[in-house]
């Protein structure tokens, strides 16, 4: 951080989580995705898990909307989560046939990292304040934008599907990045009136979700399910 620049609350969360994000960036799953050597079966396993994750992410966002005491925030959250309900234009649906996946007939289950991560988000959405729940939700889109921004630099992945994944999540003037900015803006607004104890819980939620992001990719890379 440059001296004299006051970070916004959402930026302070990212600064606290950056050591975790840097470890995500050098994980072999991410490196092999970029250079095109990641086995397709590994990527397929990841997409299976991510599809199940996104259903619970959507539920968590909807729960936050339902519990917002402010009508304008409720409307914002409902509008923000609506595109995730059908997933019509999502990367996963676009490549479902190529990966031989039928998202209308799920025959796989969550692995351990996926279950733990989604229960963390849902717990925050059920039991925490709006700002605490947002702090648990934010790392998912923010980490993906961070990874996409880094991976889109330099040569494209030689695997067209992996290159498309990178393009999908790379922040740009349309689509993904403005949605993150809008969500962070809500967090910043709520943080302006939050006490220090609440902000400390927010940072803890954000860090835990960031760590789960690393674990999610790690278990996907190992194609790890439940050990027993």
N, C-alpha and C positions, 0 to 999 in steps of 0.2 A: 504493500500500500504506500502510495506517495505521501510524504510528510505534508500535513496540513489539510489532507482531503478527508472529509468526514464520510464514513461509509454509511449507507442506508442499512436498516436492520436486516433485510434479506441478503445483502452483500456480506454482512458480518457473519451470517450463518455459513455462507460459502467459504469465507476465509477460515472459519473454524474447521470445516470439513475438508479443506483442500488436501491435507496429507492423505486422506482416504481416497479422494478422487485421483490423485497422482498414482496411487497404487493400482487403481482400476485401469488407468491408461496404459500401464506396462504389463497388465495381465496377459498371459499367452493367448487367451481367447481373443482379445482385442487386437493383438499384434498379428495373429494369424488371419483374422477377418480382413485386416487391411492388406496383407500380402497375398491373400487368396488361397492360403494353404489350409485353412480350417476345414476339417472333414465335413461334408454335407450332412452326415448323420448327426454330428455334434450340433450343427446349426439347426437342424430339424428339431432336435431335443430342446434346444433353447426356445424356438418358436412355440413349441407345444406348451412349455412352462410359461412363457410370456403371455400366451393367449389366456391361460387360466388366471395369471396375475392381473391382467387388465380388467377382467370381469370384477375382481375384488377391489381394484383401484377405483373403478366406476362406482361401485357400491359405497366405498368410503367417501368419495366426493359427493354423492347424493345424500349420504347421511349428514355430512357437514352442512349441506344446503338446508336439509330439514330441521337442523338444530340451530341455524343462525337466527338470533333474535332480531336482526336488522333485515327488513324486507328487501332492501336493495341488494344486500349481500346474498340473500337467498336466491334472488332472481339471477344474479351474476353467476353463482355456482351452478345453478340448474342449466343455464345457457352454456357454461363452460364445459360441463360434463356431457351434454347432449350428443356431440359427435362420437363419443366413445360407446354409446349405447348400441348402435348398429355396426360400428367399425367398417362401414361400407367402403371407405376410401383408404383404409389402413394398409400398410405394407403387408401384413400377414395374409389378408384376404387376397391381395393381388397375386401372391406367390403360393397360395394354398395348393393349387393343382401341381405346380412344379415340385413341391415338397411332399406330395401325396398325403395331404391332410384334409380332413373333412371337419370343419368347425361346427357343423350342424349335428355331428354325431361324435361326441368326445369319448374316446376309449382309453384315456390316460389320466393319471391323477397327479396332484401336486407333489413335488418332492419336499424335502425337509426345509430347505431355505425359502422356498416359495410360501409354504404354509406359515412359517415363522414371520416372514416379512409382512404378509397380508394381514395376519392377526395383529401385528403391531399397529398397522395403519387403522384397522377397524376398531381396535381398542381406543386409540386416540380420538377417532371420530365419535365413538360412543360416549367416552368418559371425560374427554378433555374439553377445554374451551375451543372456540372457533380457531383462534390463533395457534393453539397447541396442535390441533388436528391438521391445520394447514402446514405446520412445520414438519409433520410426519409425512405429508403427501408431496411436498415440494421437491425433495431430492430426486424422485423418479424423472420428471421432465427435465430438471436442471442438469442432472448427471448425463442424460442422453444428449442434451444439447452440447454439453461440454465435450463429450466423447466425439459426437458428430463433427463439431468444429475442428477438433484436432485431426480426425481421420480424413476429412475432406481436403486437407492440405496435401500438396505433392501429388505424385502419380495416383491415378485411380486404381482401386483394387482390380486385379485381372479377372476376378470372378464377377460377372455382371450382376448377379443377385446380391452379392455382398456390397458392390458399389452402389446399388439401388438402396440398400439398407442405410448406408452412410449418407447418401443424398437425402433420404427421408428424414433423418434426424439432425442433419446439419442445420444450424439456425440460419434463417434467411429472412428477407423482408416480408414474406408471406407465410401464413400457416403456423408453423411450430413456435418460432421465437416470439411473435406477438402474444400468443397464448400464455407463455411463461411470464413475460413482462407484466401482463394483466394480473396474473395470479400473485406475483411478487408484489405488485402494487397494493393488492388487498392486504397482504401480510404487513407491508410497511405501514399502511394506514392503521391497522389494529395494534401494531407494536408501539405506535406513538403514545398510546394511553395505557399500555400494559406495565405492570410493576416488574421489578427485577426478578422476583421469584418465578413469575410466569415466563419471562424471557429465558431464564435458565432452563426451564422445562422444555421450552421450544428448541433451544440449542441441543439438548439431550435427544429429543425426538428426531431432529434433523441429522444428528451424528449417527444415531442408531439406524435410520433408514439408509444413510450413505454406506454404512458398513454392510447392511443387507444387500445393497446394490452390488458390492464387490462379491459377496457370498453367492448371490444369484448367478453371476457369470462364472464363478469358480465351480459351482456344482453343475452348471450346464456344460462347462468344458470337460468335466470328469464324467458327464452323463450320470450323475449320482442321484439315486433315489433314496428311499429310506434304508438305513443299514440293517434293520430287523423287521 
